[in-house]
Amino acid sequence: MPETSTAISMLQTNKVQFIDNLPSDQLSRIESLKNVKVYKGKGTRVSYLGFNVEKEPFNDLKFRQAVAYGVDQEAYVNQLHGLGILNKSIIGPKIFGYDEKAKEEGYPYDQEKAKQLIEENGYKGKKITLLAANRDNYMKMAEIVQSQLNDIGLNAKIESMEWGTFLETTRKGNYEMTFLGWANSTADGSELLYPNLHSDNIDASNYSRYNNPEFDKLVDKSRESVDQDERAKELQEANLMVMKDAPWIVMEHGTVTAAYDESVKGLVVSPNGQWYLNNVSRE
């Protein structure tokens, strides 16, 4: 059933007993349904604002820091009605390699600090384009960030693009700043950092085109070692390193959601969004 509103109506009338991936703008409606339970749990997905670090001024750490200080991720998370988690760490809380200390290690929201960096480094009035796929969540991110960047002295505009064209465009590096996400079905930090930020994957899944040999070494070690304690240390160090370099600004860590008739028993949704019916029954 491609139309979410219709699927919710079918759940209400018991024509279906289970739906997942609940949209935030329909959550209050779903929670008001009689005989329906709603599940929300921390997920493995991360959504982010990414820079093309091969282009000016996005290759300048001072510019990226200014944007990081100027973006208030909480403003985006708040309108998700509990379906997003505020955490500045790239490796999220449900991913192997996460360290709780990383939660606040990113750049805090500080509009005055952002304005100062913009002014001191000659970026006031700089025209930038935020490329967003024409999907509701990315467009909402773009609208919020555009307003915040304009508030710190930049001149930001939004360009939207159909999903397939968007992926091809960003993969080739034909953009300045954009919004993307990674579901991380393995829930392992190596399989987050390697595809998305390792230099091996420039022109593939490393859309930010980030290239840091020291970071690459740490990620490579995390993929080669069988010692899980060592892997965790390497991932934590790599995570903190890339957070300081700021090729990404994390917008939110996702949740997994489901709504189901109260007659359904034994349903479990994993943090990666997968679910199985072998232990499910109805009473």
N, C-alpha and C positions, 0 to 999 in steps of 0.2 A: 504494500500500500504506500505509494510514493508521497501522498499528501498527509502530512503529520496531523492536521486538524481532523481529517477523516478517520485516521487510525485511532485518535483519542476518542472520537465519538463511538467507534466500534468497541473500544475497551469499556466505555461507559454502558453500552447496551449488551455487553458480554458476548459480542460476536467474535471478539478476540480476547485472550486472557493475559497477553504479555506484549509490551512494547519496550524498546530500549532507546538509548541516545535521545533523551528527552530534551527538547529545546527550552532554553531559559525563559523565553517570552510566553511559554505555555505552561510553565511549572505550577503557577497558582491555580490554573484551571484543573490540572491533573490532580493536585493535592486536595481539591475540593470534592472529588468524585467519591461517592459512597461505595464501600466494599472494595476499594482499590488501595493498595499499599505502594509506597514510593521508596525506592532504594537509591541512596547516594553514597558513593565511596571514593576515596582518593584513587586517581588513575595514573597511568604512566605517560600520558601525553603531555608535551610541552608546546606552548605557542609563543612565538617570539617576533620581535622587530629586528630585522637583519640589515646590516650595511653591506654594500659592495666595497670591500676594503681595497680593491685595486683602483678605485676612482678617487679623485680629489673632490671635496675635502674629507671624504669618508675614510681615507687612509691615514688621517691625522687623529691620533689618540685624543688630543684635546677636544676636537670636534665631537668625537663619539662620547667622550665624558660629558660634554655639555648637554648632549641629547639625553644621555642616561640620567643626569641630574634633573633634566627638564620634563621627563616623562613620569607621570603619576600612574603607575600600574593599578593602584587601588581603585582609581576612578573607573577602569575597565572591569575589574573583578567585581566591584559592587553591583554593577548592572546585570551580572550573571545570576543573581538571586541564589547564591550558594552553589552554583555549578562551576566554580573555578576557585583555585587556591592561590593566594598571594605568597610567592616565595621567589626570591631573586636568584637562587641557585639554578644553574643550567641542569645539573643532575637533580632530579626531583626526589621527593621523599619516598616514593615507591620504587626507586631504581637502585640496583646494587652499585655501591660506590658513593652513595649520598652520605654527607656528614652534616649533622644538624647545625654545626657552626657556620656552614656556608650560607645558611638562610638569610643572614643579614650582611654578608660580605660584599654584596653588590653596591652600586652607587645609590645612596638614599635620595628620595625626592627632595630637591632643594632648588626652587625656582630662581632664587637670587644668585646662587652659585652658578647655575646654568647661564644666566644673563651675563654674569661677570666673565665667564670663559668665552662666550660668544663675542662680547665687546673686546676683550683683551687680544683675541686672536684674529680679529678682523672679519668675523663672519656675520655681523649684523646685517639683516636684509638679504642674506644669501638665499637664492631660489633653490629649492629642492623639490623633488617629485617622489611621493609615496606611491609605489605600485601595489595595488591590491587586487587579488582575484575577486570576481563578482560572487562571493559567498558571504552570507550574512555576518558571520563572526569576523572575517577579515575586513569587511567594509566598516563594521562598528569600530574595530581597532583603529583603522585608518582615520575615521572621523574624529575620534577622541585624541589621537596623537597629533593630527594636523592642528587642532585647536591649541594644544599644549605647546607645540613647537612655535606656532605664531606668537604665543604669549611670551616666549623667551627671546624673541627678536629675529627669528627666521621667517622665510616666506615660503610656506609649504603648500603644495597643491596635491590633489589625489588623482591618480590615473587608474581606472579599473579595466580589467581584462578578463575574457572568458578563460576558464580553468586550464584547458589544454594549451592555449596560446600563452597563458601566463607561465606555465611550467617550462615551456620551450624558451621563452624570453629570459626568464631568470636563470635557467641553467647555462645559458650562453653569457651571462653577466651583463645583459642589456638593461640595466636598471640602476638606481641609486640607493634607495631604501625600500624594503618590502616586508611583508608579513607572511610567516609560514608556520608550520607545526610538524611535529614528529611523534608518532604514536608509540614507538618503542615496544613492540609486541614481546620482545625477549626480557624486558625489564632489567637489562644489564647496561651499565654505564659505558662499557667499551662499544656497544652497539648503538649508542647514542652519539658519543664523541667521534668515533672513527668515520661513520658515513657523512656526518654533517660538518665536521670542522677539521679533519685531517687533510693535508695537502694532496694526498693520493686521489682525493675525490673532487678536486677542482675540475670544472666542466662536467661534473656528474651531480652528486647529491650535496656537495659542499657549495651551496648557493652563495654564501658570503665570500667565498674564494679566500678564506683565511689560510695563512701560511706562516706557521711558527715551528721551526725545527725542534725546539725544546719541548713544545707541546706534543709534537708528533712522536718524539722518543718515549714520552710517558705513556701515550696511548698505545704505541706499539708494544711496550712492555706489559701493559695491562691485558693485551690480547694474547701474549705468548706464555705468560706465567700460569702455572696451575696452583700456585699458593694464593688462596683467596684473601688472606690478610695483606699480602704484598699487593695484590691487584687493587684492593680497596684503597690502600695508601697512594698508589700511583694515580688512580682515578680522582681521588680527593685533591691531590696536588695539581693535576691537569685541570680540574674543574675551577679551582681558585685562580689559576693562571689565566684561563680564557675569560673568566668573569672580569678580571682586571683589564684585559685587553679590549673587552667589550665589542666584539664583532656582532654579538647578539645582545638585545635587551629582552629579558624574559617578560612576557605579558601576563602569563598565567600558566599554572599546572592544572590539567584537566581533572574532571571527575568522571566516573562511570555511573550510569544511571539506568534505572528500570522502573516501570510501573506495571503492576500485575494484580489480577483478581485475588482476593483474600483466600480463595479456594486453592490457590497454587502453593505447594509446599516444597521446600528443598532447593529452591532456585538460588544459585550463587553466581554473581558476576565478578570475574577476575579484574584486577587493576588494569589489565591490558584491554578490557572490554569484551573478552571472550566469555561465552557461557555454554553450558552443556545441559542436556535434558535427561541424562541417564539416571540422575537421582531425583528427578522432579516427579511429583504426583499431584493429583487434585482430590480434595476431600469434599 
